[in-house]
Amino acid sequence: MPDRPDYTALTRGQIAVLDRLNAGETGLPVVQRIVRLAEEVLGGLGAGFVEYSPGHGRVVAASGTCVPAVGRRVAPTSVDELNEVFGDPSRVIGVRCQAGSTAVGSLHVYFGEQNDKPGPEHRGVLELLAALLGRLYAAQRELAAGGDQARRQENRDLWVAVTSHELRTPVTVIKGYADTLTNHWETLGEAGRQEAVRVIGTRAGELARLVDRLLSATSEDGEIGGTEAGPFDLPETLRGAVDELPADLRRRIKLGDLPAELPKAYGDRDSIATILTELATNAEKNSAPDTLIELCAAVDGETLRFRIADRGIGIRPEHVERAFERYWQAEGGERRRHPGAGLGLYLVRRLVERQQGWVSLRPREGGGTTAEVRLPRA
């Protein structure tokens, strides 16, 4: 860490951020730019921003060594207590970000053991960058104030339409094949009967998963059923979950590095199949049928992680957090060929956080999207 902040980089970075704000940009990419600027100017090893929501906070942007914390949900505590999310708290400084009288988050920089401890000058620069974040959030609120009610109504209408469509499709197929079995049992032959039963089973499974998602989304604070938490073998569980995927999707999964020697994860083993199914289905819907979906796992400090990566249309940086909102769907050029009710990723986040883990999305280098799930180490 340099003795003094890099004021040349600070000036250059501030101008770039202000240009973005003046141009009307208020999304997550600007937050990420300020986070990277904090790391660069202060000479840290990493930086991160915790966004505050009612009752909790979440790491929504990070750089350097702090990137693994992206997506992590944290308790609404003091800034000093939040420092430990990003490393040894004695090597982290953090400051609160205010939008008027409201605290909207906190900005943190990690310096590492090999660096001198930061001084008042470093904290002063961090407070300056935190003020930029406060201005960003104030601008976001002004833009959102006028359109919230109309947007909520639009989202409700869209949810009703799409959910009705998703429920109707498997029900129609199941009824059609059941009628065929009833009216043409003898003429179908053994092969035809088996195929009809297979289709009914597949569609019934889709219908059950959709109903589960709808039930889990009825209450923001409602519980999701599951087995008692405990240690389990993550690679073995992932392989078993892949075997349970629909055949067309299973053929697209490429098993990458799933080391047998990984330590045990701690959580709800039975939930992994649901989590993997939702993430893999999301990757399938957003990528070409002839491309592979890669699955790998590893250990990183006190957490185990697994990743699902595709080579599809990718996700915009400003959507990596919104994608987990209940009923949210991408619009415009990202509108999927297979519309959904916007519940899959919402369900995944709730399942993972119930196990004291966290999940995140990010654009994949070279195109596509990477979904990463982190679970506590047993």
N, C-alpha and C positions, 0 to 999 in steps of 0.2 A: 504494500500500500504506500503510495507517495505521501510525503509529509504534508502536502497541501493538495486540495482538490484540483483537478485539471480544469481551470476556468475557461481556457480556450474551447475545450470540448463542451463545457456547460453552455457557453454563449451560442455556439453553433447549434447545439441540440435544442436549446430553448427557442431559437428562431424557427427551427424546423417544426417543432411542436405547435408554436403559436400560429404558424402559417396553416397548419392543419385545422386548428381550432377556428381560425378566421374563415376558413373555407367551408366550415360547417361539419367537419368530421368530429364525431363524438363517440366512436365505437371502441371496442376492445383493442384494435390495432394501435390506437393512440396511447392507451394505457400501457400496452406492451412496450411501445417506444420509450415512454418515460421510465419504465422499469429498467430497460437496457441502458438508458442514459445515466440513471443513478449508479449502476454498477461501473460503467465506464468512467464517469467523472470522479467517483470516490475511490476507484482502484480496488473494488471488492471482488470476491470470487463469485458472487451471485447476488441477485436481488429478487424481491417478490412483493406483490401487492395483495392484501386481504381486503375483499369487498364485504362491507357489513350489510346484513339483512336483518329484519326483525327476528330476534332470538338466536341468531348464529352469524358466523362469518364464513367466507370461502376464499381460498387462494385462487384467483382468476388469471393471474399473469405472473411469470417468473422468468429469470434468465440465469445462465451459468449453472452453478452447483445447486441452485434452488429449484430448478425445473421439475424434479420429481414431486414437489409439493403441489403442483398445479392440480386443481380439482378437489383438494382436501378441504373438508368441512371442519371448522374449529369453533370452540365455545367463545361466546362474546366476553372476553376478559380484557385486561389491560394490555396496552401496547407492549410493555416489557415482557409480559407472560407470552404474548404471541411471538416474540422473538425466537423462542425455542422451536417453533415450527420450521425454521430455516437453518438450524444448526445450534452449536453451542451458544447459549444466550449471552455469554460474556463476550462473544466475538461478533454480535449482531447489534446494530442500532436500528431503531424504528421510530417513526413519528406518525401522528394521526393526521388524516386528511379531512378537512372540513369543507362542506358546501354551505356557506352561510353559518347558521347555528347548528347544523346537522353533521355529525360524524359519519362519513360515507365509507371510510376504510382506513388502512394504515400501510405505509410504505417502509420496507425493511431492506437492509443491505448486510450481507454476511462477508466477513473479512478473513476468516481462517486463522489457524494457529500461528502460521509463519509471519503474519503481519503485525505491526504495532497496533495498539488499540486506537480507534479513531478519537479525534479530539473535538472541541466545540466547533471548529471551522467546518469539519465534515458534517456535523449535525445541522449546522446552519444551512449548508447547501441542500441537505436532504429535506429540510423544512421548506425550502424554496420549491423543490420539485413536488413536494406534497401539496403545496398551494396550487401548482399547475393541475394536479389531479382533482383538487377540489373545484377548480374552475371548470374542468371538463365535466364533472358530475352535475354541477349547477346548470350547465348548458344542456345536458341530456334531459334534466327534469323539465326545463322550460319547453324543450321540443316535444316531450311526451305529454305534457299537461293537457294540451288541447285535444289529442287524439285517443286518449286512453279508453273512454267510454265506447266510442265507435269501434275501436279495435277489439274490445272485449266482446261486443255483440257479434262482430264478424267471426271471431274465434269460436264463439258458441254455435253460431249457425254452421260453420265449417265442420265443427266436431260432430254435430247431429247428423249432417249429411254424409260425412265419411264413415262414421261409425255404423249408420244404418246400412250403407253399402257393404261394409266389411262383414256385418252380421248376415246380411241377405245372401251374399255370395256362397259361403260354405253351406248355409241352410238349404239353398236352392239345389246345390250339387248333391248334398246328402239325400234330399227328398227325391231328386231325379233318379239316382242310382237305386234307392230303396224301392221306388215304384217299378223300375226295370226288373229288379230281382223278383218282386211280387208277381208281376204280370208275364214275365218271360223266363221263369226259372228253368224250365225244361229246354227251351230252345237256345239258351245262352251257352250251355255246355260248361264243363268244369272250369276251363281256363277263363271264360267270360265271367263266371260267378266269382272266382277268386280275384279277378281284376276289379270287379264292382265293390267287393268287400274291402279291398286295399284302398280304393279311392275314398270310400266312406270313412274308413279309419283315419286316413290322412286329413281329410276335411274336418272330422270331428276333433282331431287334435288341434287344428288351427282354431276352431271355434272355442275350444276350452281355453287356449292361451289368450284369446281375445277377451273372453269373459273374465279371466283372472286379471288382466290388465285394467279392465273397466272397474272391477271391484276394488282393486288396490288404489285406483285414482279417485275414488269417490270422496275421500277425505284426505286433506293435506297431512294430517297427523295420525291417520289410521294405521293400525299395525298390519304388517304383512306376515302371514303365517310362515312357519319354517321349523326345522328341527333344532335341537339344542346345539349351541356352538361347541366346537372342540377342535383338536388338531386333525389334519387330514393331509394326504399326499396330493399336492396340487397337480403335477404332471399326469399322474394316474387318473385323477378326477377329470381333467380336461380331455384325455383320450377317451374316457368313457362317455363324456358329454358329446364329443364329435360323433361317436358311433350311434348316438340317438337322434342325430339331425336327419331331416328328410334326405332321401338318396341324392337328389339333384344338387342340394347344397353341400352334402358331405363330400361329393366328388370334387368340389371346388376348393376344399380346405387343404392347404399344404402345411403339414406339420413341420415346423422349424425346430429350433433348439428347445427340447423339453427334457432337461437333465434329470436323470433318475436320482442323483445324489442331492437334490435340493432339500433344505430343511422343511419341516412340516409348516403348513399355513394354519392359521387359527380362524375358524368361522363356521358358517353353515355349509357343509359339503353339498347338500342337496340343492342349494340355490345356484351352484355353479352352472348346472345344465341350463337353467332358465337364463342366466346372465349371458352365457356363451351363445345360446340360441338367438337372443335378441340382438346381440352385437353382430353375429355372423349374418343374420337376416338383413340387418341394416346395411352391412357391407355388400351383400348380394343385390339389394335393390338399387344401390348407387354405383354399381360397376358392371362392365360388360360381361355377358355370360361366358366368354372364353378366357376370362382372366382368373387368376388364382387369388385366394384369400389366405393370408399367411397367419399362422398361430405359433407363438413362442412364449416361453416363461423363463424367469430368472429370479435371483435373490439380490436385493439391494439394501444393505444395512439391516434395519429392523422390519423391512417389508418384503413380501414376495409379490411379483407382478406377472401378469400375462397380457399379451398384446394381440389384437386382431388388426391386421393391416390389409388394405385393398389398394387397387390401382384404378379407382373410379373417378367420379367427377370432383372429388375432394370437398372440403368444407371451408367456407370463408372464415377467416380469423375472428370476425365479429359474431359468428354463429356458434363458436365452440362451447359457450356457456348456455346460450339460448336453446340449443338442441336438447338440453335436459329438462326444459320447462314442460309442464303438463299441457298437452294438446298443441304444442308448438310444432309447426311444419315450415320447412324452407319454402321460399316463394320464388317467383320468376324463373330464371334459368336453372335453379336447383330443384324445381318442382319434380318430384319423382314420377317415374312411369308407373309405379305401384303406390298410389297414395295410401296413407295410413291415418290412424286416429291421433298420432302424436303422443303415444303412451309408452312405447318400447323403451326408449332411453330414460324416460322419467322413472319407469319401474326399475331399470338397472341401477340407477343412482340410489334409489331407496333401498334396494336389496344390499348393495355394497356398503352403504353407510350404516345400515343396521348391524354390520359386522365390524364396525370401527375402521373401515377401509375407505377408499375414495376412487373415483373413476374420472377420466378426462379424455377429451378428443383433441386432435391437432392435425393440421394439414401434413401430409407425408411428403418428404423430399422426393422430387421426381413425379409427383402427382398421386392423388388418392388421399385416404384418411387413415390415421392410426388411432385406435381406441385402446386405452391402457387402464387396467384394473389393478389396484394395489390392495393387498390384504395384510393384516398383522402376521408377524412370524410367531409361531407357537413357542 
